[in-house]
Every structure is written in C-alpha cells, then in structure tokens.
Amino acid sequence: MEITKDMLIGELIRKKPEAIEILMSFGMGCVGCPSSQMESVEEAAMVHGLNLDALMEALNK
C-alpha cells in the first residue's frame, strides 16, 4: 500500500499499524489524539515542523 501525504493519520494507522513506530520516531507522540483522525500526514508534518519528504520516504519503505 502506498502512503500519500493526503492520507489521514487515523486511516494510516488503521491500514498500517506499524506506521505508529515510524511516526513516533519522527516525534509525533500524539498518534492516538483525536485530531489525528482528521489530520493528513502533510498537515501533521507541518504542525510538528517535520521534513515531509523524509517522513514519506520512511513511511513508504
């Protein structure tokens, strides 16, 4: 499954639970918070000040 920057964090976690570890390693400790259900990977990266390209590469490995 290819992960896109438009995918919601909640959807990503449901479809690929192993992504939680990757998100946490990038400093996204709130993967279970309510906003993660409505926030895209791109939005979350922006909020957390993360490099979107690096995050996408890690998630799609």
PDB file of N, CA, C and O in Angstrom:
ATOM      1  N   MET A   1       0.837  -1.172   0.000  1.00  0.00           N
ATOM      2  CA  MET A   1       0.000   0.000   0.000  1.00  0.00           C
ATOM      3  C   MET A   1       0.892   1.248   0.000  1.00  0.00           C
ATOM      4  O   MET A   1       1.786   1.389   0.834  1.00  0.00           O
ATOM      5  N   GLU A   2       0.629   2.138  -0.942  1.00  0.00           N
ATOM      6  CA  GLU A   2       1.380   3.388  -0.974  1.00  0.00           C
ATOM      7  C   GLU A   2       0.722   4.399  -0.054  1.00  0.00           C
ATOM      8  O   GLU A   2      -0.496   4.583  -0.073  1.00  0.00           O
ATOM      9  N   ILE A   3       1.537   5.043   0.742  1.00  0.00           N
ATOM     10  CA  ILE A   3       1.058   6.072   1.651  1.00  0.00           C
ATOM     11  C   ILE A   3       1.255   7.415   0.964  1.00  0.00           C
ATOM     12  O   ILE A   3       2.323   7.703   0.425  1.00  0.00           O
ATOM     13  N   THR A   4       0.206   8.232   0.993  1.00  0.00           N
ATOM     14  CA  THR A   4       0.281   9.544   0.365  1.00  0.00           C
ATOM     15  C   THR A   4       0.222  10.630   1.433  1.00  0.00           C
ATOM     16  O   THR A   4      -0.215  10.389   2.559  1.00  0.00           O
ATOM     17  N   LYS A   5       0.669  11.830   1.063  1.00  0.00           N
ATOM     18  CA  LYS A   5       0.668  12.934   2.014  1.00  0.00           C
ATOM     19  C   LYS A   5      -0.735  13.387   2.384  1.00  0.00           C
ATOM     20  O   LYS A   5      -0.926  14.048   3.405  1.00  0.00           O
ATOM     21  N   ASP A   6      -1.724  13.035   1.556  1.00  0.00           N
ATOM     22  CA  ASP A   6      -3.109  13.418   1.812  1.00  0.00           C
ATOM     23  C   ASP A   6      -3.844  12.437   2.732  1.00  0.00           C
ATOM     24  O   ASP A   6      -4.957  12.719   3.178  1.00  0.00           O
ATOM     25  N   MET A   7      -3.229  11.297   3.013  1.00  0.00           N
ATOM     26  CA  MET A   7      -3.863  10.274   3.842  1.00  0.00           C
ATOM     27  C   MET A   7      -3.986  10.783   5.277  1.00  0.00           C
ATOM     28  O   MET A   7      -3.057  11.387   5.814  1.00  0.00           O
ATOM     29  N   LEU A   8      -5.128  10.536   5.884  1.00  0.00           N
ATOM     30  CA  LEU A   8      -5.328  10.928   7.277  1.00  0.00           C
ATOM     31  C   LEU A   8      -4.507  10.026   8.191  1.00  0.00           C
ATOM     32  O   LEU A   8      -4.366   8.832   7.929  1.00  0.00           O
ATOM     33  N   ILE A   9      -3.970  10.596   9.258  1.00  0.00           N
ATOM     34  CA  ILE A   9      -3.161   9.829  10.206  1.00  0.00           C
ATOM     35  C   ILE A   9      -3.967   8.646  10.748  1.00  0.00           C
ATOM     36  O   ILE A   9      -3.447   7.535  10.845  1.00  0.00           O
ATOM     37  N   GLY A  10      -5.211   8.878  11.096  1.00  0.00           N
ATOM     38  CA  GLY A  10      -6.061   7.795  11.617  1.00  0.00           C
ATOM     39  C   GLY A  10      -6.216   6.663  10.621  1.00  0.00           C
ATOM     40  O   GLY A  10      -6.156   5.493  10.999  1.00  0.00           O
ATOM     41  N   GLU A  11      -6.414   6.993   9.352  1.00  0.00           N
ATOM     42  CA  GLU A  11      -6.544   5.989   8.297  1.00  0.00           C
ATOM     43  C   GLU A  11      -5.226   5.232   8.127  1.00  0.00           C
ATOM     44  O   GLU A  11      -5.217   4.008   7.989  1.00  0.00           O
ATOM     45  N   LEU A  12      -4.122   5.965   8.139  1.00  0.00           N
ATOM     46  CA  LEU A  12      -2.804   5.347   8.008  1.00  0.00           C
ATOM     47  C   LEU A  12      -2.576   4.318   9.107  1.00  0.00           C
ATOM     48  O   LEU A  12      -2.116   3.208   8.841  1.00  0.00           O
ATOM     49  N   ILE A  13      -2.897   4.691  10.337  1.00  0.00           N
ATOM     50  CA  ILE A  13      -2.684   3.790  11.475  1.00  0.00           C
ATOM     51  C   ILE A  13      -3.583   2.559  11.387  1.00  0.00           C
ATOM     52  O   ILE A  13      -3.163   1.456  11.738  1.00  0.00           O
ATOM     53  N   ARG A  14      -4.809   2.740  10.922  1.00  0.00           N
ATOM     54  CA  ARG A  14      -5.713   1.580  10.769  1.00  0.00           C
ATOM     55  C   ARG A  14      -5.211   0.632   9.689  1.00  0.00           C
ATOM     56  O   ARG A  14      -5.276  -0.585   9.858  1.00  0.00           O
ATOM     57  N   LYS A  15      -4.713   1.172   8.585  1.00  0.00           N
ATOM     58  CA  LYS A  15      -4.290   0.338   7.461  1.00  0.00           C
ATOM     59  C   LYS A  15      -2.875  -0.203   7.615  1.00  0.00           C
ATOM     60  O   LYS A  15      -2.549  -1.260   7.074  1.00  0.00           O
ATOM     61  N   LYS A  16      -2.027   0.524   8.358  1.00  0.00           N
ATOM     62  CA  LYS A  16      -0.630   0.120   8.522  1.00  0.00           C
ATOM     63  C   LYS A  16      -0.196   0.426   9.955  1.00  0.00           C
ATOM     64  O   LYS A  16       0.499   1.413  10.196  1.00  0.00           O
ATOM     65  N   PRO A  17      -0.605  -0.422  10.910  1.00  0.00           N
ATOM     66  CA  PRO A  17      -0.306  -0.160  12.324  1.00  0.00           C
ATOM     67  C   PRO A  17       1.181   0.006  12.621  1.00  0.00           C
ATOM     68  O   PRO A  17       1.547   0.698  13.571  1.00  0.00           O
ATOM     69  N   GLU A  18       2.028  -0.613  11.830  1.00  0.00           N
ATOM     70  CA  GLU A  18       3.471  -0.485  12.060  1.00  0.00           C
ATOM     71  C   GLU A  18       3.969   0.941  11.801  1.00  0.00           C
ATOM     72  O   GLU A  18       5.098   1.276  12.160  1.00  0.00           O
ATOM     73  N   ALA A  19       3.138   1.777  11.184  1.00  0.00           N
ATOM     74  CA  ALA A  19       3.500   3.182  10.947  1.00  0.00           C
ATOM     75  C   ALA A  19       3.580   3.969  12.254  1.00  0.00           C
ATOM     76  O   ALA A  19       4.229   5.014  12.305  1.00  0.00           O
ATOM     77  N   ILE A  20       2.934   3.484  13.302  1.00  0.00           N
ATOM     78  CA  ILE A  20       2.969   4.183  14.590  1.00  0.00           C
ATOM     79  C   ILE A  20       4.410   4.356  15.050  1.00  0.00           C
ATOM     80  O   ILE A  20       4.793   5.436  15.498  1.00  0.00           O
ATOM     81  N   GLU A  21       5.201   3.310  14.945  1.00  0.00           N
ATOM     82  CA  GLU A  21       6.600   3.362  15.375  1.00  0.00           C
ATOM     83  C   GLU A  21       7.380   4.406  14.563  1.00  0.00           C
ATOM     84  O   GLU A  21       8.208   5.134  15.111  1.00  0.00           O
ATOM     85  N   ILE A  22       7.111   4.469  13.276  1.00  0.00           N
ATOM     86  CA  ILE A  22       7.787   5.441  12.406  1.00  0.00           C
ATOM     87  C   ILE A  22       7.379   6.857  12.789  1.00  0.00           C
ATOM     88  O   ILE A  22       8.230   7.736  12.928  1.00  0.00           O
ATOM     89  N   LEU A  23       6.087   7.078  12.958  1.00  0.00           N
ATOM     90  CA  LEU A  23       5.598   8.401  13.341  1.00  0.00           C
ATOM     91  C   LEU A  23       6.203   8.833  14.680  1.00  0.00           C
ATOM     92  O   LEU A  23       6.627   9.978  14.833  1.00  0.00           O
ATOM     93  N   MET A  24       6.238   7.922  15.637  1.00  0.00           N
ATOM     94  CA  MET A  24       6.808   8.223  16.948  1.00  0.00           C
ATOM     95  C   MET A  24       8.289   8.569  16.831  1.00  0.00           C
ATOM     96  O   MET A  24       8.774   9.462  17.526  1.00  0.00           O
ATOM     97  N   SER A  25       9.008   7.870  15.960  1.00  0.00           N
ATOM     98  CA  SER A  25      10.440   8.133  15.802  1.00  0.00           C
ATOM     99  C   SER A  25      10.694   9.519  15.215  1.00  0.00           C
ATOM    100  O   SER A  25      11.774  10.081  15.393  1.00  0.00           O
ATOM    101  N   PHE A  26       9.710  10.067  14.521  1.00  0.00           N
ATOM    102  CA  PHE A  26       9.820  11.416  13.973  1.00  0.00           C
ATOM    103  C   PHE A  26       9.323  12.475  14.963  1.00  0.00           C
ATOM    104  O   PHE A  26       9.351  13.668  14.661  1.00  0.00           O
ATOM    105  N   GLY A  27       8.871  12.043  16.135  1.00  0.00           N
ATOM    106  CA  GLY A  27       8.439  12.992  17.153  1.00  0.00           C
ATOM    107  C   GLY A  27       6.943  13.234  17.209  1.00  0.00           C
ATOM    108  O   GLY A  27       6.486  14.161  17.878  1.00  0.00           O
ATOM    109  N   MET A  28       6.187  12.416  16.517  1.00  0.00           N
ATOM    110  CA  MET A  28       4.728  12.542  16.558  1.00  0.00           C
ATOM    111  C   MET A  28       4.193  11.622  17.654  1.00  0.00           C
ATOM    112  O   MET A  28       3.777  10.493  17.392  1.00  0.00           O
ATOM    113  N   GLY A  29       4.213  12.121  18.870  1.00  0.00           N
ATOM    114  CA  GLY A  29       3.773  11.322  20.001  1.00  0.00           C
ATOM    115  C   GLY A  29       2.269  11.282  20.186  1.00  0.00           C
ATOM    116  O   GLY A  29       1.765  10.555  21.042  1.00  0.00           O
ATOM    117  N   CYS A  30       1.552  12.053  19.392  1.00  0.00           N
ATOM    118  CA  CYS A  30       0.100  12.158  19.598  1.00  0.00           C
ATOM    119  C   CYS A  30      -0.670  11.347  18.555  1.00  0.00           C
ATOM    120  O   CYS A  30      -1.742  11.769  18.120  1.00  0.00           O
ATOM    121  N   VAL A  31      -0.145  10.200  18.152  1.00  0.00           N
ATOM    122  CA  VAL A  31      -0.816   9.415  17.114  1.00  0.00           C
ATOM    123  C   VAL A  31      -2.201   8.945  17.544  1.00  0.00           C
ATOM    124  O   VAL A  31      -3.024   8.605  16.694  1.00  0.00           O
ATOM    125  N   GLY A  32      -2.468   8.921  18.828  1.00  0.00           N
ATOM    126  CA  GLY A  32      -3.777   8.498  19.301  1.00  0.00           C
ATOM    127  C   GLY A  32      -4.704   9.642  19.665  1.00  0.00           C
ATOM    128  O   GLY A  32      -5.829   9.411  20.108  1.00  0.00           O
ATOM    129  N   CYS A  33      -4.248  10.875  19.483  1.00  0.00           N
ATOM    130  CA  CYS A  33      -5.084  12.003  19.881  1.00  0.00           C
ATOM    131  C   CYS A  33      -6.231  12.201  18.883  1.00  0.00           C
ATOM    132  O   CYS A  33      -6.115  11.796  17.726  1.00  0.00           O
ATOM    133  N   PRO A  34      -7.314  12.806  19.310  1.00  0.00           N
ATOM    134  CA  PRO A  34      -8.486  12.975  18.436  1.00  0.00           C
ATOM    135  C   PRO A  34      -8.187  13.707  17.130  1.00  0.00           C
ATOM    136  O   PRO A  34      -8.781  13.385  16.100  1.00  0.00           O
ATOM    137  N   SER A  35      -7.288  14.675  17.148  1.00  0.00           N
ATOM    138  CA  SER A  35      -7.024  15.422  15.914  1.00  0.00           C
ATOM    139  C   SER A  35      -6.358  14.550  14.853  1.00  0.00           C
ATOM    140  O   SER A  35      -6.431  14.866  13.665  1.00  0.00           O
ATOM    141  N   SER A  36      -5.714  13.464  15.260  1.00  0.00           N
ATOM    142  CA  SER A  36      -5.062  12.590  14.279  1.00  0.00           C
ATOM    143  C   SER A  36      -6.081  11.919  13.356  1.00  0.00           C
ATOM    144  O   SER A  36      -5.731  11.456  12.270  1.00  0.00           O
ATOM    145  N   GLN A  37      -7.332  11.869  13.788  1.00  0.00           N
ATOM    146  CA  GLN A  37      -8.372  11.264  12.958  1.00  0.00           C
ATOM    147  C   GLN A  37      -8.783  12.164  11.799  1.00  0.00           C
ATOM    148  O   GLN A  37      -9.360  11.694  10.818  1.00  0.00           O
ATOM    149  N   MET A  38      -8.486  13.455  11.911  1.00  0.00           N
ATOM    150  CA  MET A  38      -8.897  14.419  10.889  1.00  0.00           C
ATOM    151  C   MET A  38      -7.719  15.145  10.248  1.00  0.00           C
ATOM    152  O   MET A  38      -7.923  16.065   9.457  1.00  0.00           O
ATOM    153  N   GLU A  39      -6.490  14.747  10.577  1.00  0.00           N
ATOM    154  CA  GLU A  39      -5.301  15.450  10.110  1.00  0.00           C
ATOM    155  C   GLU A  39      -4.548  14.584   9.106  1.00  0.00           C
ATOM    156  O   GLU A  39      -4.324  13.398   9.346  1.00  0.00           O
ATOM    157  N   SER A  40      -4.161  15.174   7.992  1.00  0.00           N
ATOM    158  CA  SER A  40      -3.409  14.430   6.979  1.00  0.00           C
ATOM    159  C   SER A  40      -1.949  14.306   7.409  1.00  0.00           C
ATOM    160  O   SER A  40      -1.491  15.009   8.310  1.00  0.00           O
ATOM    161  N   VAL A  41      -1.236  13.410   6.756  1.00  0.00           N
ATOM    162  CA  VAL A  41       0.190  13.240   7.021  1.00  0.00           C
ATOM    163  C   VAL A  41       0.902  14.571   6.766  1.00  0.00           C
ATOM    164  O   VAL A  41       1.766  14.972   7.546  1.00  0.00           O
ATOM    165  N   GLU A  42       0.544  15.249   5.684  1.00  0.00           N
ATOM    166  CA  GLU A  42       1.173  16.523   5.344  1.00  0.00           C
ATOM    167  C   GLU A  42       0.901  17.580   6.423  1.00  0.00           C
ATOM    168  O   GLU A  42       1.815  18.298   6.829  1.00  0.00           O
ATOM    169  N   GLU A  43      -0.341  17.676   6.884  1.00  0.00           N
ATOM    170  CA  GLU A  43      -0.697  18.650   7.920  1.00  0.00           C
ATOM    171  C   GLU A  43       0.044  18.347   9.222  1.00  0.00           C
ATOM    172  O   GLU A  43       0.542  19.255   9.887  1.00  0.00           O
ATOM    173  N   ALA A  44       0.110  17.078   9.575  1.00  0.00           N
ATOM    174  CA  ALA A  44       0.796  16.687  10.806  1.00  0.00           C
ATOM    175  C   ALA A  44       2.281  17.016  10.725  1.00  0.00           C
ATOM    176  O   ALA A  44       2.865  17.484  11.702  1.00  0.00           O
ATOM    177  N   ALA A  45       2.894  16.775   9.574  1.00  0.00           N
ATOM    178  CA  ALA A  45       4.310  17.097   9.398  1.00  0.00           C
ATOM    179  C   ALA A  45       4.531  18.596   9.564  1.00  0.00           C
ATOM    180  O   ALA A  45       5.502  19.022  10.189  1.00  0.00           O
ATOM    181  N   MET A  46       3.628  19.390   9.002  1.00  0.00           N
ATOM    182  CA  MET A  46       3.747  20.839   9.090  1.00  0.00           C
ATOM    183  C   MET A  46       3.605  21.306  10.544  1.00  0.00           C
ATOM    184  O   MET A  46       4.391  22.127  11.016  1.00  0.00           O
ATOM    185  N   VAL A  47       2.609  20.784  11.242  1.00  0.00           N
ATOM    186  CA  VAL A  47       2.362  21.168  12.638  1.00  0.00           C
ATOM    187  C   VAL A  47       3.567  20.826  13.514  1.00  0.00           C
ATOM    188  O   VAL A  47       3.924  21.582  14.418  1.00  0.00           O
ATOM    189  N   HIS A  48       4.189  19.680  13.235  1.00  0.00           N
ATOM    190  CA  HIS A  48       5.315  19.218  14.042  1.00  0.00           C
ATOM    191  C   HIS A  48       6.663  19.706  13.517  1.00  0.00           C
ATOM    192  O   HIS A  48       7.703  19.383  14.090  1.00  0.00           O
ATOM    193  N   GLY A  49       6.654  20.480  12.432  1.00  0.00           N
ATOM    194  CA  GLY A  49       7.896  21.015  11.881  1.00  0.00           C
ATOM    195  C   GLY A  49       8.806  19.953  11.292  1.00  0.00           C
ATOM    196  O   GLY A  49      10.030  20.049  11.387  1.00  0.00           O
ATOM    197  N   LEU A  50       8.202  18.938  10.683  1.00  0.00           N
ATOM    198  CA  LEU A  50       8.975  17.819  10.142  1.00  0.00           C
ATOM    199  C   LEU A  50       9.196  17.960   8.648  1.00  0.00           C
ATOM    200  O   LEU A  50       8.438  18.638   7.955  1.00  0.00           O
ATOM    201  N   ASN A  51      10.241  17.312   8.164  1.00  0.00           N
ATOM    202  CA  ASN A  51      10.516  17.244   6.737  1.00  0.00           C
ATOM    203  C   ASN A  51       9.560  16.224   6.130  1.00  0.00           C
ATOM    204  O   ASN A  51       9.680  15.026   6.387  1.00  0.00           O
ATOM    205  N   LEU A  52       8.614  16.695   5.329  1.00  0.00           N
ATOM    206  CA  LEU A  52       7.592  15.819   4.759  1.00  0.00           C
ATOM    207  C   LEU A  52       8.205  14.750   3.864  1.00  0.00           C
ATOM    208  O   LEU A  52       7.785  13.593   3.909  1.00  0.00           O
ATOM    209  N   ASP A  53       9.189  15.118   3.054  1.00  0.00           N
ATOM    210  CA  ASP A  53       9.800  14.141   2.144  1.00  0.00           C
ATOM    211  C   ASP A  53      10.460  13.003   2.912  1.00  0.00           C
ATOM    212  O   ASP A  53      10.316  11.840   2.534  1.00  0.00           O
ATOM    213  N   ALA A  54      11.178  13.319   3.980  1.00  0.00           N
ATOM    214  CA  ALA A  54      11.839  12.291   4.793  1.00  0.00           C
ATOM    215  C   ALA A  54      10.799  11.395   5.464  1.00  0.00           C
ATOM    216  O   ALA A  54      10.972  10.178   5.533  1.00  0.00           O
ATOM    217  N   LEU A  55       9.721  12.002   5.956  1.00  0.00           N
ATOM    218  CA  LEU A  55       8.667  11.219   6.607  1.00  0.00           C
ATOM    219  C   LEU A  55       8.001  10.286   5.602  1.00  0.00           C
ATOM    220  O   LEU A  55       7.780   9.113   5.902  1.00  0.00           O
ATOM    221  N   MET A  56       7.682  10.792   4.419  1.00  0.00           N
ATOM    222  CA  MET A  56       7.032   9.971   3.401  1.00  0.00           C
ATOM    223  C   MET A  56       7.930   8.814   2.974  1.00  0.00           C
ATOM    224  O   MET A  56       7.457   7.695   2.770  1.00  0.00           O
ATOM    225  N   GLU A  57       9.213   9.085   2.842  1.00  0.00           N
ATOM    226  CA  GLU A  57      10.155   8.023   2.473  1.00  0.00           C
ATOM    227  C   GLU A  57      10.169   6.923   3.524  1.00  0.00           C
ATOM    228  O   GLU A  57      10.140   5.738   3.191  1.00  0.00           O
ATOM    229  N   ALA A  58      10.213   7.314   4.791  1.00  0.00           N
ATOM    230  CA  ALA A  58      10.232   6.334   5.881  1.00  0.00           C
ATOM    231  C   ALA A  58       8.929   5.536   5.928  1.00  0.00           C
ATOM    232  O   ALA A  58       8.955   4.324   6.144  1.00  0.00           O
ATOM    233  N   LEU A  59       7.800   6.199   5.731  1.00  0.00           N
ATOM    234  CA  LEU A  59       6.507   5.516   5.789  1.00  0.00           C
ATOM    235  C   LEU A  59       6.304   4.559   4.618  1.00  0.00           C
ATOM    236  O   LEU A  59       5.602   3.557   4.754  1.00  0.00           O
ATOM    237  N   ASN A  60       6.903   4.852   3.485  1.00  0.00           N
ATOM    238  CA  ASN A  60       6.708   4.019   2.295  1.00  0.00           C
ATOM    239  C   ASN A  60       7.792   2.960   2.100  1.00  0.00           C
ATOM    240  O   ASN A  60       7.817   2.287   1.069  1.00  0.00           O
ATOM    241  N   LYS A  61       8.677   2.807   3.068  1.00  0.00           N
ATOM    242  CA  LYS A  61       9.710   1.746   2.970  1.00  0.00           C
ATOM    243  C   LYS A  61       9.081   0.393   3.170  1.00  0.00           C
ATOM    244  O   LYS A  61       9.774  -0.623   3.126  1.00  0.00           O
TER     245      LYS A  61
END
